[in-house]
Amino acid sequence: MTRQRIIASAILALGCALPAWCLATSAVTSGPQIDYQPAVIRSSDDGARIVVFERLDNATLYGDLWLTRSTDGGTSWSTPAAIIASSANERHPALLQLGPARYLLLYLKGGSTNSSFRIWRATSSDGIAFSEQGALDLGWSTGGEINPHAIMHADGTLTLSYQRIGGGSYLAQSTDGGASWDLLRTPIATGSQLPRVARRERDGLYLASYQVGSSALKIYVKTTHDPYDWSAPAQEFAASGNNHDSLPVVLADGAFALFWIRQNGNGFDLAVRRSPDAVNWAAPIALTNTPNEDDVEPHPLVGTSPREVELYWGRATTAMDYDIVRLPAAPVLDDVVFADDFDGT
């Protein structure tokens, strides 16, 4: 093993951030706009990476949804284009491909009052142009649904996690591609925010993560085999410091990985923990260590490797000047061996 590999493995084992020669990020968007909250998929139609993100108005912080694509593995990106844009506040995209030439986009949409917020649906046949289909009926008589996150099962079932303003975290499922959803209003956790769910296909195990608090937030997780019963006790996942923006995924080998951000100096940095069973979690791997930058909302693109993922997030080097950036190979194991050595051995 070369010196660079030994150093990288040692740094990972200590839960420290990797040096720049291991973790080189590249820009997906750039410029003075506030680009935030990426949702990313790899299209099965043409192999393109598709990123939908929210672009915020600097004065009002109202958002529109924009899209950019890469057909060369993430090396270059198309000029971003607005796909959902109106005078309303449109934010927090969740993007899925349901099948050949079938794309689904979920997002929050509302105005100046909490009761105006609903989760909306848009569809596309090419992953480029999206057509709004209206708000979802999730069984609530008043509005207040925000922050959707969606996954698709092998049989086509969709699972949606979302937040009710002032309420907590909830779940719904759809068997018709998102056109309709159950009206059960299944609670995941009361008094919680920003719920995201992953599901392991081989045994049907669900993992939900969410944050609790108002200033210094904590992250908790729950597991279940029944998506309509989240009564099992919550488990502390990140309880010290200030923790936000958790997102769980299932890796190629069936293990779970949970990405989140934690405060470091004036901003936040990214971290990940891995678990074979969603109960016993490895020590954190720090993916960034930039106390004067703000790294937020990590969204992984899982591939065939159980050791690494493509990772997308929002980064601000100055106040509120966020761009979407990409890390081609973010490690999720602390024994990752890197192939690109400086000495060529």
Phi, psi and chi 1 to 4 in degrees:
 res  aa     phi    psi   chi1   chi2   chi3   chi4
   1 MET       -  133.1 -176.4 -179.5  -72.5      -
   2 THR   -75.1  166.7   65.1      -      -      -
   3 ARG   -59.2  -41.7 -179.5  173.0   61.7   86.2
   4 GLN   -62.6  -40.9  -76.7   79.0   15.2      -
   5 ARG   -66.3  -40.6  -72.4  176.8  174.2  174.9
   6 ILE   -62.0  -44.6  -67.0  170.7      -      -
   7 ILE   -62.5  -45.1  -66.7  171.3      -      -
   8 ALA   -60.6  -45.1      -      -      -      -
   9 SER   -64.0  -39.2  -64.1      -      -      -
  10 ALA   -66.5  -42.0      -      -      -      -
  11 ILE   -63.1  -43.8  -69.0  171.6      -      -
  12 LEU   -62.1  -43.0  -80.3  167.0      -      -
  13 ALA   -62.0  -29.4      -      -      -      -
  14 LEU   -84.9   -2.6  -68.9  171.7      -      -
  15 GLY    74.2   25.9      -      -      -      -
  16 CYS  -100.1  165.2  -59.6      -      -      -
  17 ALA   -73.4  142.3      -      -      -      -
  18 LEU   -75.2  151.0  -72.3  170.1      -      -
  19 PRO   -69.7  165.8   24.7  -33.4      -      -
  20 ALA   -61.2  -29.5      -      -      -      -
  21 TRP   -71.4  -14.5   53.8  -95.6      -      -
  22 CYS   -94.6  -37.2  -72.0      -      -      -
  23 LEU  -122.4   80.5  -64.1 -178.3      -      -
  24 ALA   -95.2  118.1      -      -      -      -
  25 THR   -88.3  158.9   59.8      -      -      -
  26 SER  -133.2  155.5   59.5      -      -      -
  27 ALA   -83.5  135.9      -      -      -      -
  28 VAL   -97.0  -41.7  175.8      -      -      -
  29 THR  -128.5  164.0   69.7      -      -      -
  30 SER  -153.6  170.9   60.8      -      -      -
  31 GLY   112.1 -179.2      -      -      -      -
  32 PRO   -79.6   -7.3   30.0  -35.4      -      -
  33 GLN   -70.8  159.6  -57.7   89.9  -11.7      -
  34 ILE   -92.8   97.8  -56.2  173.7      -      -
  35 ASP  -103.7  126.8  -66.2  -17.5      -      -
  36 TYR  -145.7  156.0 -151.7   76.1      -      -
  37 GLN    55.6   73.9 -179.4   79.2   33.8      -
  38 PRO   -81.2  144.1   32.0  -34.9      -      -
  39 ALA  -119.8  130.6      -      -      -      -
  40 VAL  -133.3  140.5   56.2      -      -      -
  41 ILE  -138.4  164.2   62.6  170.5      -      -
  42 ARG  -109.0  117.0 -175.3 -172.3  -62.7  105.7
  43 SER   -69.2  134.5  171.3      -      -      -
  44 SER   -81.6   -8.9   63.3      -      -      -
  45 ASP   -75.8  -48.7  -66.2  -30.4      -      -
  46 ASP  -134.2    6.3   58.9    3.9      -      -
  47 GLY    78.9    1.5      -      -      -      -
  48 ALA   -68.8  142.7      -      -      -      -
  49 ARG   -84.1  129.4  -74.0  155.3  173.2   79.2
  50 ILE  -119.0  124.0  -55.9  172.6      -      -
  51 VAL  -118.1  121.7  172.7      -      -      -
  52 VAL  -106.2  132.7  174.7      -      -      -
  53 PHE  -140.5  164.7   60.6   94.8      -      -
  54 GLU   -96.8  135.2   56.4 -174.8   52.9      -
  55 ARG  -113.0  121.1  176.5  166.2  -74.3 -178.4
  56 LEU   -98.4  143.0  -53.0 -174.8      -      -
  57 ASP   -69.8  129.5 -178.2  -84.3      -      -
  58 ASN   -62.0  -30.2  -66.2   68.3      -      -
  59 ALA   -86.1  -45.8      -      -      -      -
  60 THR   -99.7  -19.1   65.6      -      -      -
  61 LEU    62.0   17.0  -63.7 -174.7      -      -
  62 TYR   -71.5  147.5  -87.6   31.8      -      -
  63 GLY  -115.9  156.3      -      -      -      -
  64 ASP  -123.0  162.2  -65.9  -39.5      -      -
  65 LEU  -103.3  130.8  -58.8 -175.8      -      -
  66 TRP  -121.8  160.3  -70.0   61.6      -      -
  67 LEU  -135.6  141.9 -179.2  146.6      -      -
  68 THR  -139.5  151.2 -179.0      -      -      -
  69 ARG  -130.2  151.3  -69.0  166.3   51.1   94.8
  70 SER  -129.7  128.1  173.3      -      -      -
  71 THR  -108.2    8.9   56.5      -      -      -
  72 ASP  -124.6   36.1   56.4   10.6      -      -
  73 GLY    76.5   16.4      -      -      -      -
  74 GLY    98.5    3.1      -      -      -      -
  75 THR   -70.4  -43.8  -59.1      -      -      -
  76 SER  -133.1  158.6   62.6      -      -      -
  77 TRP  -133.2  146.6  -65.8   85.8      -      -
  78 SER   -68.3  158.0   64.2      -      -      -
  79 THR   -60.3  124.2  -59.3      -      -      -
  80 PRO   -58.1  143.2  -25.4   35.3      -      -
  81 ALA  -131.6  141.4      -      -      -      -
  82 ALA   -71.4  132.1      -      -      -      -
  83 ILE  -116.9  -28.9   56.7  169.5      -      -
  84 ILE  -132.8  105.8  -56.9  -68.6      -      -
  85 ALA  -145.0  122.5      -      -      -      -
  86 SER  -153.3 -174.3   74.0      -      -      -
  87 SER   -74.6  -12.5   60.5      -      -      -
  88 ALA   -77.7  170.4      -      -      -      -
  89 ASN   -92.5  110.8 -169.2    6.0      -      -
  90 GLU  -118.4  116.3  -65.6  136.9  -20.1      -
  91 ARG  -147.0  176.4  -62.0 -173.4   60.3  175.8
  92 HIS    55.3   67.6 -152.7  -73.6      -      -
  93 PRO   -73.2  146.5   29.4  -36.9      -      -
  94 ALA  -129.6  118.6      -      -      -      -
  95 LEU  -115.9  132.3 -179.9   63.5      -      -
  96 LEU  -135.7  151.2  -66.7  173.4      -      -
  97 GLN  -107.9  121.5 -176.6  173.7   10.0      -
  98 LEU   -87.4  -22.0  -53.0 -178.4      -      -
  99 GLY   173.3 -173.5      -      -      -      -
 100 PRO   -56.3  125.5  -24.4   34.3      -      -
 101 ALA    56.3   34.0      -      -      -      -
 102 ARG  -136.3  107.8  -68.3 -178.0   63.6 -148.6
 103 TYR  -120.8  144.2  -61.5   86.6      -      -
 104 LEU  -127.0  132.4  173.8   67.7      -      -
 105 LEU  -125.3  124.6  179.4   63.1      -      -
 106 LEU  -113.8  148.4  -57.0  174.1      -      -
 107 TYR  -166.3  160.6   49.1   97.3      -      -
 108 LEU   -86.6  149.5   67.8   81.6      -      -
 109 LYS  -148.5  132.9 -177.0  171.0 -177.1  173.3
 110 GLY  -174.5 -164.8      -      -      -      -
 111 GLY  -129.4 -133.7      -      -      -      -
 112 SER   -88.3   -9.7   58.8      -      -      -
 113 THR  -114.9  148.3   62.5      -      -      -
 114 ASN   -59.5  -36.8  -71.4  -13.1      -      -
 115 SER   -71.4  -10.5   61.5      -      -      -
 116 SER   -83.1  -13.6   70.1      -      -      -
 117 PHE   -80.7  130.2  -77.7   97.2      -      -
 118 ARG  -135.6  163.6  -66.1  -72.0 -165.4 -177.4
 119 ILE   -93.9  127.3  -64.9  170.7      -      -
 120 TRP  -108.1  163.5  -80.1   55.8      -      -
 121 ARG  -126.1  137.6  175.9  175.1   69.0  104.3
 122 ALA  -133.7  151.8      -      -      -      -
 123 THR  -128.4  161.6   57.3      -      -      -
 124 SER  -152.4  149.6  172.3      -      -      -
 125 SER  -102.9  -10.1   61.2      -      -      -
 126 ASP  -128.3   -0.5   57.8    9.7      -      -
 127 GLY    70.1   18.2      -      -      -      -
 128 ILE  -124.8  -55.3  -60.4  173.4      -      -
 129 ALA  -104.4  131.0      -      -      -      -
 130 PHE  -118.5  143.2  -77.2   79.5      -      -
 131 SER  -116.5  125.0  174.6      -      -      -
 132 GLU   -66.9  138.5  -77.6 -165.1  -39.6      -
 133 GLN  -114.3   -2.5  -55.5  -61.7  -38.5      -
 134 GLY   108.4  178.6      -      -      -      -
 135 ALA   -80.2  149.3      -      -      -      -
 136 LEU   -78.3  141.4  -53.4 -172.7      -      -
 137 ASP   -94.1  108.1 -179.8    3.2      -      -
 138 LEU  -109.3   12.2  -62.8  172.2      -      -
 139 GLY    96.3    5.8      -      -      -      -
 140 TRP   -98.1  137.6  -58.4   94.5      -      -
 141 SER   -78.7  -22.0   59.0      -      -      -
 142 THR  -123.2  162.9   60.6      -      -      -
 143 GLY   -78.0 -178.6      -      -      -      -
 144 GLY   130.8   12.6      -      -      -      -
 145 GLU   -91.1  131.1  -60.6   95.2   69.2      -
 146 ILE  -141.7  173.0   59.8  172.4      -      -
 147 ASN    55.6   61.3  -62.1  -18.2      -      -
 148 PRO   -75.6  145.4   29.9  -36.7      -      -
 149 HIS  -140.1  132.8  178.4   70.7      -      -
 150 ALA  -132.5  145.6      -      -      -      -
 151 ILE  -131.4  159.0   57.4  173.4      -      -
 152 MET  -120.1  135.6 -174.7  170.9   70.4      -
 153 HIS   -84.9  168.5  -51.9 -172.8      -      -
 154 ALA   -62.3  -29.6      -      -      -      -
 155 ASP   -86.9    5.0   65.5    0.5      -      -
 156 GLY    94.3   -9.3      -      -      -      -
 157 THR   -61.3  139.1  -60.6      -      -      -
 158 LEU  -107.5  137.4  -55.9 -178.8      -      -
 159 THR  -116.8  126.1  -65.0      -      -      -
 160 LEU  -114.8  127.5  167.9   69.4      -      -
 161 SER  -108.7  145.8   56.4      -      -      -
 162 TYR  -157.5  168.8   63.7   96.4      -      -
 163 GLN  -115.0  140.1  178.3 -175.8  -20.8      -
 164 ARG  -100.1  127.9  -78.7  -83.3  -66.4  179.8
 165 ILE   -59.1  123.5  -63.5  174.4      -      -
 166 GLY    77.0    3.9      -      -      -      -
 167 GLY  -116.0  -70.7      -      -      -      -
 168 GLY   163.0 -156.0      -      -      -      -
 169 SER  -109.6  141.4  -59.5      -      -      -
 170 TYR  -139.0  168.3  -65.1   86.7      -      -
 171 LEU  -138.5  145.5  177.0  143.5      -      -
 172 ALA  -144.5  158.5      -      -      -      -
 173 GLN  -128.7  154.5  -69.9 -167.2  -40.1      -
 174 SER  -133.6  141.3  170.3      -      -      -
 175 THR  -116.1   10.4   57.8      -      -      -
 176 ASP  -128.8   36.7   57.9    7.5      -      -
 177 GLY    73.6   19.7      -      -      -      -
 178 GLY    94.7    0.7      -      -      -      -
 179 ALA   -68.1  -36.4      -      -      -      -
 180 SER  -140.1  156.4   64.9      -      -      -
 181 TRP  -134.8  155.3  -60.0   80.3      -      -
 182 ASP   -64.5  155.1   72.2   64.2      -      -
 183 LEU  -107.9   24.7  -53.8  179.4      -      -
 184 LEU   -80.8  -17.1  -59.6  176.3      -      -
 185 ARG    52.6   51.0  -61.2  176.5  -65.0  178.8
 186 THR   -68.1  119.9  -59.2      -      -      -
 187 PRO   -78.5  138.2   27.6  -32.8      -      -
 188 ILE   -95.2  -51.4  -62.6  174.4      -      -
 189 ALA  -159.1  130.3      -      -      -      -
 190 THR   -75.5  153.6   58.5      -      -      -
 191 GLY    64.2   23.3      -      -      -      -
 192 SER  -116.9  168.1   59.9      -      -      -
 193 GLN  -135.6  155.9  -51.1  155.0   32.6      -
 194 LEU    52.1   58.6 -151.8   60.8      -      -
 195 PRO   -77.4  140.2   31.8  -36.5      -      -
 196 ARG  -136.0  145.3  -86.4   87.3  177.6 -105.1
 197 VAL  -127.3  142.2  172.4      -      -      -
 198 ALA  -125.4  157.6      -      -      -      -
 199 ARG  -140.2  129.7  179.0 -178.7 -177.0  -89.3
 200 ARG   -88.4  122.8 -175.6  162.3   60.3 -168.9
 201 GLU   -67.4  -37.3 -164.8   67.3   36.6      -
 202 ARG   -66.1  -28.9   72.8 -175.9 -174.8 -152.0
 203 ASP  -131.5    4.9   60.5   -1.5      -      -
 204 GLY    68.9   22.9      -      -      -      -
 205 LEU   -81.6  124.4  178.4   61.6      -      -
 206 TYR   -96.4  143.5  -69.7   81.0      -      -
 207 LEU  -126.6  125.4  166.8   65.7      -      -
 208 ALA  -115.4  138.5      -      -      -      -
 209 SER  -124.8  151.0   65.1      -      -      -
 210 TYR  -161.9  165.9   52.3   87.4      -      -
 211 GLN  -114.8  152.6   59.4 -162.4   42.3      -
 212 VAL  -135.8  137.0  173.8      -      -      -
 213 GLY   128.7 -174.6      -      -      -      -
 214 SER  -127.7  -36.1   57.6      -      -      -
 215 SER  -115.4  -75.3   53.7      -      -      -
 216 ALA   -86.8  103.9      -      -      -      -
 217 LEU   -88.6  149.7  -86.1   65.5      -      -
 218 LYS  -112.2  153.3  -59.8  178.9  179.1 -179.1
 219 ILE  -114.0  133.5  -67.7  175.8      -      -
 220 TYR  -122.4  160.0  -68.8   85.2      -      -
 221 VAL  -132.0  153.5  -65.5      -      -      -
 222 LYS  -135.6  153.3  -76.9 -173.6  176.1 -176.7
 223 THR  -128.6  154.5   58.9      -      -      -
 224 THR  -164.1  155.4 -174.6      -      -      -
 225 HIS   -98.8   -8.6  -75.7   91.4      -      -
 226 ASP  -115.5  108.3 -179.8   -5.7      -      -
 227 PRO   -63.7  -12.4   25.9  -35.4      -      -
 228 TYR  -101.7   13.1  -63.1  109.2      -      -
 229 ASP  -142.2  102.3 -179.8    4.9      -      -
 230 TRP  -112.9   36.4  -66.6   89.2      -      -
 231 SER   -80.5  -10.2   59.3      -      -      -
 232 ALA   -63.6  149.4      -      -      -      -
 233 PRO   -60.4  146.6  -20.3   31.4      -      -
 234 ALA   -75.5  154.8      -      -      -      -
 235 GLN  -115.8  133.0  173.9 -171.7   -3.6      -
 236 GLU   -65.4  133.0  -79.9 -170.1   -5.9      -
 237 PHE  -113.7  -47.8  177.8   85.0      -      -
 238 ALA  -142.4   99.2      -      -      -      -
 239 ALA  -111.8  -13.5      -      -      -      -
 240 SER  -103.9  144.2   61.7      -      -      -
 241 GLY    82.2 -153.2      -      -      -      -
 242 ASN  -123.2  113.4 -170.6    8.7      -      -
 243 ASN  -125.9  136.3  -56.9  -86.4      -      -
 244 HIS  -142.3  173.1  -62.4 -121.4      -      -
 245 ASP    58.0   47.6  -61.0   -4.6      -      -
 246 SER   -77.6  148.8   65.5      -      -      -
 247 LEU  -152.7  115.0 -162.1  156.0      -      -
 248 PRO   -93.0  149.7   33.0  -31.9      -      -
 249 VAL  -141.1  164.0  -67.2      -      -      -
 250 VAL  -105.1  128.6  179.2      -      -      -
 251 LEU   -84.4  174.8  -58.7  169.7      -      -
 252 ALA   -62.3  -27.7      -      -      -      -
 253 ASP   -93.8    5.6   62.6   -6.9      -      -
 254 GLY    92.3   -5.8      -      -      -      -
 255 ALA   -75.1  157.8      -      -      -      -
 256 PHE   -96.4  145.6  -68.5   92.2      -      -
 257 ALA  -127.9  138.5      -      -      -      -
 258 LEU  -126.0  117.3 -157.1  160.9      -      -
 259 PHE   -96.4  147.2  -65.1   79.9      -      -
 260 TRP  -161.5  177.7   83.6  104.0      -      -
 261 ILE  -120.5  150.2   66.9  172.0      -      -
 262 ARG  -138.6  144.8   50.8 -168.0 -176.7  179.6
 263 GLN   -66.6  137.8 -171.7  167.5    6.4      -
 264 ASN  -144.1  105.3  179.9   19.4      -      -
 265 GLY    67.4 -128.0      -      -      -      -
 266 ASN   -84.5   -6.8  -64.4  -37.6      -      -
 267 GLY  -138.1 -161.5      -      -      -      -
 268 PHE  -119.4  152.6  -75.7   81.5      -      -
 269 ASP  -124.3  162.2  -82.7  -43.5      -      -
 270 LEU   -92.8  146.5  -48.0 -176.5      -      -
 271 ALA  -146.9  163.6      -      -      -      -
 272 VAL  -146.0  146.7   62.9      -      -      -
 273 ARG  -130.0  149.0  -63.4  175.5   71.3 -174.2
 274 ARG  -119.1  147.0 -171.6  179.7 -170.3  -83.9
 275 SER  -148.7  138.2  172.7      -      -      -
 276 PRO   -77.3  -19.0   29.2  -34.8      -      -
 277 ASP  -135.4    4.4   54.6   11.4      -      -
 278 ALA    66.3   16.3      -      -      -      -
 279 VAL  -122.1  -50.2  175.2      -      -      -
 280 ASN   -98.2  111.1  -59.9  -69.6      -      -
 281 TRP  -106.8  137.6  -67.2   91.4      -      -
 282 ALA   -68.9  165.1      -      -      -      -
 283 ALA   -61.8  152.0      -      -      -      -
 284 PRO   -64.1  144.7  -19.5   31.3      -      -
 285 ILE  -105.9  121.3  -62.3  173.6      -      -
 286 ALA   -83.1  118.1      -      -      -      -
 287 LEU   -91.8  -23.1  -62.7  173.8      -      -
 288 THR  -137.1  155.2   60.1      -      -      -
 289 ASN  -145.9   76.8 -174.5    9.3      -      -
 290 THR  -131.8   81.7   54.1      -      -      -
 291 PRO   -63.8  -16.6   19.0  -30.8      -      -
 292 ASN  -104.3    7.9  -66.8  -43.3      -      -
 293 GLU  -120.8  163.9  -63.4  176.9   -6.7      -
 294 ASP  -120.2  111.4 -161.5   25.3      -      -
 295 ASP  -107.8  123.5  -66.5  -47.8      -      -
 296 VAL  -139.0  160.2  -62.4      -      -      -
 297 GLU    49.9   64.8  -71.1  -67.2   -6.6      -
 298 PRO   -70.0  132.1   26.9  -34.1      -      -
 299 HIS  -130.1  109.1  -81.2   61.8      -      -
 300 PRO   -84.1  150.4   28.7  -31.9      -      -
 301 LEU  -112.3  107.3  179.9   60.9      -      -
 302 VAL   -80.4  137.1  176.1      -      -      -
 303 GLY  -120.8 -142.1      -      -      -      -
 304 THR   -91.7   -7.0   58.6      -      -      -
 305 SER   -90.6  133.9  171.6      -      -      -
 306 PRO   -83.6   -2.0   32.0  -35.3      -      -
 307 ARG  -105.3  -20.0  -65.5  174.7  171.0  -89.5
 308 GLU  -154.4  159.7   60.3 -169.3   27.0      -
 309 VAL  -136.4  161.0  -59.6      -      -      -
 310 GLU   -77.4  139.0  -72.8 -176.6   41.8      -
 311 LEU  -129.4  133.4 -169.4   59.8      -      -
 312 TYR  -123.7  142.6  -63.5   74.4      -      -
 313 TRP  -162.7  175.5   70.6   93.3      -      -
 314 GLY   -97.5  134.1      -      -      -      -
 315 ARG  -129.7  131.5  166.2  171.2  -76.0 -179.1
 316 ALA  -117.1  123.4      -      -      -      -
 317 THR   -93.5  -21.7   55.4      -      -      -
 318 THR  -130.1  164.6   59.2      -      -      -
 319 ALA   -55.1  121.8      -      -      -      -
 320 MET    62.3   20.7  -66.0  -54.3  -69.2      -
 321 ASP  -107.2   73.1 -177.5   14.2      -      -
 322 TYR   -85.6  141.0  -72.5   92.1      -      -
 323 ASP  -127.2  156.8  -64.3  -48.6      -      -
 324 ILE   -85.6  129.0  -53.8  -58.4      -      -
 325 VAL  -124.0  165.4  -62.3      -      -      -
 326 ARG  -135.7  139.0  170.4 -178.6  178.7  -95.5
 327 LEU  -115.2  113.5 -176.7   61.1      -      -
 328 PRO   -62.3  -32.1  -21.5   32.6      -      -
 329 ALA  -142.7   84.3      -      -      -      -
 330 ALA   -85.0  122.9      -      -      -      -
 331 PRO   -73.2  143.8   26.7  -34.0      -      -
 332 VAL  -121.2    1.0  -65.5      -      -      -
 333 LEU  -121.4  145.0  -83.8  173.6      -      -
 334 ASP   -86.1    6.3   62.6    6.9      -      -
 335 ASP  -117.6   27.1   62.3  -12.6      -      -
 336 VAL   -60.5  133.3  172.6      -      -      -
 337 VAL  -107.2  125.6  175.4      -      -      -
 338 PHE   -93.0  140.1  -65.3   88.9      -      -
 339 ALA   -91.1  -17.8      -      -      -      -
 340 ASP   -95.9   92.6   51.4  -23.5      -      -
 341 ASP   -95.7  148.4  -62.8  -45.1      -      -
 342 PHE   -70.0  -32.9  -76.5  128.3      -      -
 343 ASP   -89.1   -0.1   56.8   11.7      -      -
 344 GLY    74.5   13.3      -      -      -      -
 345 THR  -111.6      -   58.2      -      -      -
